[in-house]
Structure formats: C-alpha cells, structure tokens
Amino acid sequence: MFQHILIGQYFPGQSIVHRLDARAKLLAVMILVVVIFLARNWLSLGIICFLLFVLVLLSRITISYIWRAMKPILLLVIILFLIQLYTYRDGAVIVGDGIYTITEEGLTQGAMIAIRLLALILVTSLLTLTTKPIVLTDGLEYLLRPFERVKLPSHELALMITIAIRFVPTLLQETERLLKAQFARGVSYRYGPWKKRMTALVALLVPLFVHSFKRAEDLATAMEARAYRGGEGRTKYRALQWCVRDTVALVVVIIISGVIVYLRYE
C-alpha cells in the first residue's frame, strides 16, 4: 500500500534532470511550489501541468510508476475535491438543492484544488527521485549558509531535513509491515466498537514509535562510529558544480513562473 509513495525515495538514473545541480533543483522546486499556490486559472494550471509532464519525460521516470505512486493519495484528493464542491456556493447552480447543491464555481475550485495538490506532491517528489540524499544535503547546506550569520548551523540543519525526508518511505514501509501483521491476527480498524478500534490503533502506534526511535539510535551510532562531529572542518568527496544547463533550467523555470504570476494579476 505504501511502497509506491514517492517522497523520500531515489530513482537511479542518468537523465538530464538527474545531472542537474542540486542547488538548481532546490531553487526551482521552491519557486514552483510558490507558483502552484499562486495559480488561479486554468491557463496557469495547464502551463504547470505541461511543465511537470516535460520534467517527468526528461527524468525518464515511467508514467506508470508515477501513476502507481499517485494512487495512495487519490482518496485525500477526492475528499478535498468534494469539500470544495459542496461548500462553495458562488456561481450558477448546476444540479441539486440545499446542502447538496453543486455550482459551476464549486466544481471549478474543487478541480483546481485537486490539480494543485497533485502538482505539489509531484514537484517535490521529483526532487527526491532525481537527487541522491547526500547530494541533496550538500545543496541544502549551500543554500542555508546565509543563515550562519544568525548562528544557525547550515550543515546540521540540512542534514536533519534530508534525514527526515529519507525516513518517510522507511516509516511507511514499517507501518505497512505492522498493518499486515495486525491483519493476520484478525485485527480490524473498520469494524467493531469504537473503543476496540482505538485499542487496535494504539497497538499499531506503540511499536511504530519504538521502531522509529530504534532506527534513530542506530543511525546516531553509525554516525558516531564514522567520527561524525558536525559540519565544521568537514570536506566534500564530490564538490557541487554549477553548469550552463543549471542556469538554463533555472532561467526557464523563472520565466514560466513570471508568466503565471502575470496571468494571476493581469
């Protein structure tokens, strides 16, 4: 159920998106996340969807893999769509009466919310799918260096963010393993008294927390065994290199983002 979640996973490859500098990809993702929130019409969302489609093709990640990864979040997307559909009252009435009234504006807003959420998940997932965790850490550290002036440790902060992202698929896999073990013992989370279902949920959460702390302790032990003492004085085995293609990619994203911002405020 959870093995297809994209966030936190790395998809090995040698595509042009994989070879882009981590700093360029991080900046592009930050810009696109803001732009996705700013998109308020179909033309803007269409441009964003086309850009993401091109990025998926350039990354050489199969569409079927992306689709399998999107299925676990479809329920959330549908729920948000229905909330917008039945709570938005502006615009001409299409069908229904009372609380079940569906309006043109409600349908439009619901569809836009759904597309916006899918785009957000896809653009952030493409970052981790095409960037190795260690390279992502280096890129984050570089972008966070200005905060060192206010005594924020850029290396440690970047490492914490990367580890948190990387642990998402690990925790999801452990959750799935525990769920299968519970189902094999006849535990049900859908049927039965409310109190019984809550007890079953506690039986799932407690071992999950224990496993998480154990994983964190193992990681800390491994880092100490390798004499990790923070970012001060550390050198890089592979230095980040900004190339012409990184500049071109970032400029393209900025231009497209500028067009979307213009379409919002025209």
N, C-alpha and C positions, 0 to 999 in steps of 0.2 A: 504493500500500500504506500509506504513512504520511500521506497528505494528510488523512485523516479523524481523526487524533489531536487530541483536544480541548484538551489542556493547552497554554496559551500563546496560544491563538487568541482573537480578539474577534469576537463575533457582533453586528453593529449592530442596534439596536432601541430602542424607547421604552416597553418594558413596565415594570410596577411594580418588577420586580427590577432592571432596568437603572437605574431612577431612585433606587434606594436609595443611601444614603451609603456610600462605600467602607469607612469605618471600621466601620459596622454589619455589612456583609457579611464583612469580615475577622474580626470578633469572632464572628459566627455560625458561620463556617467552622471557626475554631479550636475552638469549643465542640462542633460536630457531629463533628469528627474524633476528639476525645476520647471522645465518647459512642458513636461507632461501635465503637471498641475495647472499650468497657465493655459493649456489648450482648451478652448471653449466653443469650438465649432467643428463641423465635420471635415472641412478642408485641412485644418491643423492636425486633427487626429489621423486623417488619411496620410498626410506627409510623415508623421511619426511612425505609423504602421509600415509605410513603404520603406523608410529608413531602417527600421528594425528587421524587416524582411531581407533587405540587402545585406545587413550585417550578419544575419544567420547564414545566408548563402556564402558570404565571404569567409565566415568562420568554418565552413564545411561541416557543420553540425546538422545531421539529418532532420528534416521536418518531422518525421515520425518520432524521433527521440524527443524533440521539443513538445510535440503533442502529448506523448505519454507523460511527460513531466508536468504539463499543464492540467491534466485531469484531476489530480488531488485537490486543486484549489477551485475547481469549477463550482463546487457547492457554495463556497463563500461568494464567488462572483454572482451566482444566481440569486442568492439571498440579498445581496446589495442591490441587484437589479430590481428585484421585486419590491424592496423597501422604497426605492425611488419611484417605481411605477405606481404604487398605491398611495403614496404620501404626497406626491407633487400634484397640486390642484390647478396650476395655471395652464392656459391653453384650451383649445377646443376639446370637448368630450368626444372620445372615440366610441366607447362602449361602457355599460354598467351604470350603477346608481348607488348613491350613498358611499359607504366606505370602500366599495369595490369599483369605484369609478376610475377609468383609465383615460388620461388625457394625452394629447399629442406631445405636450411639453414633458409630461412624466415619462412617456416612452422614450423620448429623446434623451432626457437626463439619465435615465436608467441605463440606456445603451452606452452613453458616454462614460459613465462611472465604471461600467464593466470593462470597456476597452482600455480606459485609463489604468485600472488596476492590473490588467493583463500586461500592458506595456511596461508598467513599473517593475513587475516581477521579472519580465523577460530581460529588460535592460540591465538590471542588477545581476541576474543570473549569468548573462553573457560575460560579465566582468570576471566572475569566479571560474566560469567554464573555460575561459581562454587565458587565464593568468595563474601561474604557479603560486602557491601560498607564500613561499619565500620571496618571490619577486614582488608580489602584492604588498608584503610587509615593507620591502625597500622603497617602493613607490609611495606608500602612505607615510613612511618616515620622512622622506624628502619633502612632501607637501606639508607636513606638520612642523617642519623645522622653524618657521617663523614664530611659533608659539613658545619656543625655548626662551624667548626674551621675557616671557612672563612665568618662567620657571616650570613649564610643562615639559616633561621628558618625552620627546618625539618618538624615540626608538621604542621605549616601553609601551607607550600608548598605541603605536602602530602594531606592535606585537600582540597586545591584548585584543585589538579589533580583529586582527587576522585569525587568532586562535578562536575567538568567539564565532566568527563566520564558519571556520573549518569544522567546528564542533556541531554545527547544525545537522548535517547528514548523519554524523555519528550518534547523536542523541535520538534522531528519528529512527535509525536502524535498531537501536536498543529498545525504543518504545514498541516497535513492531514485533521484536523478539518476545518481549514481555506479554504483549497482547495475544500472540499465538499460544504462549504457554498458559495464559489465563483461559482462553477459549477451549484449549484442550482439556482443561479441568472443569469445563461446563459453566464457566462464569459468563454472565450476560450483563451488558451495560444498557440494554434497550428495554428489557422486560423485568417485571418483578417490582416489589415495593421500593419506594424512593430511598429508604434507609439502607436497604440491601445493596442497591446500586452504588450509593455513596461509599459503603464499606469496600466494595469491589474496586472502586476508583482509588481509594487510599492504598489498597493492596498493590495497585499499579504504580502509584506515585512514589511510595517509600523506596522500593528497590531501584526506581529510576534515579532518584536523588542520590542514593548510596552509590550507584554505578557512576554517576556524574562526578561525585567527589573522589571516587577511586581513580577515575580517568585523570582528573586534575592532579591528584597526588602523583600518579605515575609519570605524568608529563613534567611536573616540577622536579621529580627525582632524576629523570633523564636529562633535563637541562642542567641540573647541578653536577651530574656525572660528566658532562661535557664542559664543565668550568664556565658556565654562563653566568656573568656578573653584570648584566645590563649593557647598554649601548656604548658607554664611554670606553674609548680606546679600541673598539671593535673595527675590523676591516672587512671588506666585501670580497668574496671569491669571484663574483661576477658583478662588475660595475654596470649600472644602468647607462644606456647610450641613447641619446635623443637623435633621431634621424629625420631626413626630409619627409619621409612618409608619415611620421608622427605629427609634424607641423601641418601637412596637408590634411590629414584626418581631423585634427582639431579645428582647423580653419573651416572645413566643410560642416562640422557639427555646429560651430558658432554661426555660420551663415544661415543654416537651416533654422537654428534656434531664433535668430534675428527675424527671419521671415514669419515664424509662428508668433513671436511677440508682437510684430507689426499687425498681423491678422487679428490678434486679440483686441488691440487698442485702436484699430482704424475706425 
